Amino acid sequence: MTRTTQALVVGFLGAVLLRLSLGEGYLRYVTDWMKWPLVATGVVLLGLTAWMLLRPAPGEDGGDGAHDHKVPAMTWLAIVPGVIVFVASPPSLGAYLAERRADDPVAAAPDAEILPLPASEGPVDVEVAEFMWRAGVEDGSTIKDRDVRLTGFVSTDENGNWYVTRIAIACCAADASASRVRVEDYDDAPERDSWVAVTGRWVEGTAPGGKSETAIEAASVEPREAPANTYQ
């Protein structure tokens, strides 16, 4: 690989970063606060590309060209992630990961006091992870006998149960963790990885970290479009 080819590889990677970060594609891999660092990195890589292409070649500035070494062919591997993004467009993490991390420890409730849900005549929208926290604190008193609506994608287990599920990331997909709530009294499970809104009530006595798992008694299940950012 020559220096010119190396510059084009760097430019290609910069273009991939800009393409992802200026749209919504980056949300498949990193959390939303990473948008502008990715934009900045893409701009820097494109600037580096221009500098590599425009600077004098060895020997043109009075040197003897002795240091005009070729770049190792292994550098070509750097374009593989970019090609995958352009050609395959991998989807966001979903049921496959959640089902394989079902036995991972669940996130603990935040240190701050968990307040009662706001007064409402209809169901209250609650995040899946928050619902699990509330089930495990004060015997679920903040969600007991309350109509709630959980939105997430469908995952399953080997026993035929299905769950409303969300994945959370702190920085990127590599640190992903899954939260899921078993749906009861609704046997007609939606398609795996489809997005749904489950309205119902907490099943008393179920909580994260135990054999019972956290469960919701479903009154209705409605299909939903996947959000632009599928992670919490």
VENGICOR-V910963 format. One record per residue. N is the residue number from 1. RES is the residue in one small letter. SS is DSSP state (H for helix, E for strand, - for the rest). PHI is phi in whole degrees, 0 to 359 (NA if undefined). OMEGA is omega in whole degrees, 0 to 359 (NA if undefined). Layout:
N/RES/SS/PHI/OMEGA
N/RES/SS/PHI/OMEGA
This chain:
1/m/-/NA/179
2/t/-/276/179
3/r/H/298/179
4/t/H/297/178
5/t/H/296/177
6/q/H/301/179
7/a/H/297/180
8/l/H/293/176
9/v/H/297/178
10/v/H/298/179
11/g/H/296/178
12/f/H/298/179
13/l/H/296/177
14/g/H/297/179
15/a/H/295/178
16/v/H/298/180
17/l/H/298/179
18/l/H/294/179
19/r/H/300/181
20/l/H/289/188
21/s/H/284/179
22/l/-/275/172
23/g/-/250/178
24/e/-/244/182
25/g/H/297/182
26/y/H/295/182
27/l/H/293/175
28/r/H/284/189
29/y/-/240/184
30/v/E/223/179
31/t/-/283/190
32/d/H/294/181
33/w/H/289/180
34/m/H/278/184
35/k/H/306/187
36/w/H/287/170
37/p/H/302/178
38/l/H/291/177
39/v/H/299/180
40/a/H/298/179
41/t/H/297/178
42/g/H/298/179
43/v/H/296/179
44/v/H/298/180
45/l/H/295/178
46/l/H/292/176
47/g/H/296/177
48/l/H/296/178
49/t/H/299/180
50/a/H/300/180
51/w/H/296/181
52/m/H/294/181
53/l/H/281/187
54/l/H/264/182
55/r/-/291/180
56/p/-/300/176
57/a/-/290/177
58/p/-/306/181
59/g/-/100/180
60/e/-/281/181
61/d/-/257/178
62/g/-/100/178
63/g/-/283/182
64/d/-/260/177
65/g/-/77/185
66/a/-/292/184
67/h/-/258/181
68/d/-/277/182
69/h/-/277/174
70/k/-/281/179
71/v/-/276/180
72/p/-/304/181
73/a/H/296/179
74/m/H/300/180
75/t/H/299/178
76/w/H/302/181
77/l/H/297/181
78/a/H/295/182
79/i/H/273/183
80/v/H/302/180
81/p/H/301/180
82/g/H/295/179
83/v/H/296/179
84/i/H/299/181
85/v/H/298/182
86/f/H/288/188
87/v/H/269/187
88/a/-/269/182
89/s/-/48/183
90/p/-/303/180
91/p/-/284/175
92/s/-/294/176
93/l/-/298/183
94/g/-/210/188
95/a/H/300/183
96/y/H/303/180
97/l/H/290/183
98/a/H/300/182
99/e/H/290/180
100/r/H/272/177
101/r/-/245/183
102/a/-/298/182
103/d/-/266/177
104/d/-/293/177
105/p/-/300/179
106/v/-/278/179
107/a/-/295/179
108/a/-/285/177
109/a/-/295/179
110/p/-/296/181
111/d/-/294/181
112/a/-/293/179
113/e/-/297/177
114/i/-/272/185
115/l/-/279/175
116/p/-/300/177
117/l/-/293/179
118/p/-/297/178
119/a/-/294/181
120/s/-/200/178
121/e/-/283/179
122/g/-/253/179
123/p/-/293/179
124/v/E/260/177
125/d/E/287/181
126/v/-/227/175
127/e/-/293/182
128/v/H/301/181
129/a/H/297/179
130/e/H/296/178
131/f/H/301/178
132/m/H/294/177
133/w/H/302/183
134/r/H/296/179
135/a/H/295/184
136/g/H/265/182
137/v/-/244/176
138/e/H/53/178
139/d/H/55/177
140/g/H/69/186
141/s/-/297/183
142/t/-/280/178
143/i/-/238/181
144/k/-/298/178
145/d/-/61/177
146/r/-/247/175
147/d/-/280/181
148/v/E/231/177
149/r/E/231/178
150/l/E/252/180
151/t/E/242/179
152/g/E/182/179
153/f/E/260/185
154/v/E/268/169
155/s/E/234/185
156/t/E/225/171
157/d/-/225/185
158/e/-/288/181
159/n/-/265/179
160/g/-/90/176
161/n/-/284/174
162/w/E/230/191
163/y/E/224/167
164/v/E/267/198
165/t/E/227/171
166/r/E/224/177
167/i/E/246/178
168/a/E/246/173
169/i/-/230/177
170/a/-/274/181
171/c/-/225/184
172/c/E/216/184
173/a/H/299/182
174/a/H/293/181
175/d/H/256/185
176/a/-/297/174
177/s/E/226/185
178/a/E/247/171
179/s/E/238/181
180/r/E/211/181
181/v/E/237/181
182/r/E/290/180
183/v/E/260/181
184/e/E/248/179
185/d/-/61/175
186/y/-/210/190
187/d/-/284/183
188/d/-/280/186
189/a/-/294/175
190/p/-/294/181
191/e/-/296/178
192/r/-/304/181
193/d/-/75/175
194/s/-/284/181
195/w/E/262/183
196/v/E/219/169
197/a/E/244/182
198/v/E/256/178
199/t/E/254/181
200/g/E/176/182
201/r/E/231/178
202/w/E/299/174
203/v/-/277/184
204/e/-/303/179
205/g/-/93/177
206/t/-/264/183
207/a/-/202/180
208/p/-/293/175
209/g/-/90/180
210/g/-/238/181
211/k/-/295/183
212/s/-/289/187
213/e/-/59/175
214/t/-/274/184
215/a/E/226/176
216/i/E/233/176
217/e/E/274/190
218/a/E/280/171
219/a/E/263/178
220/s/E/204/177
221/v/E/226/183
222/e/E/238/177
223/p/E/291/178
224/r/E/222/171
225/e/-/282/177
226/a/-/296/178
227/p/-/290/177
228/a/-/301/176
229/n/-/253/185
230/t/-/276/182
231/y/E/260/174
232/q/-/268/NA
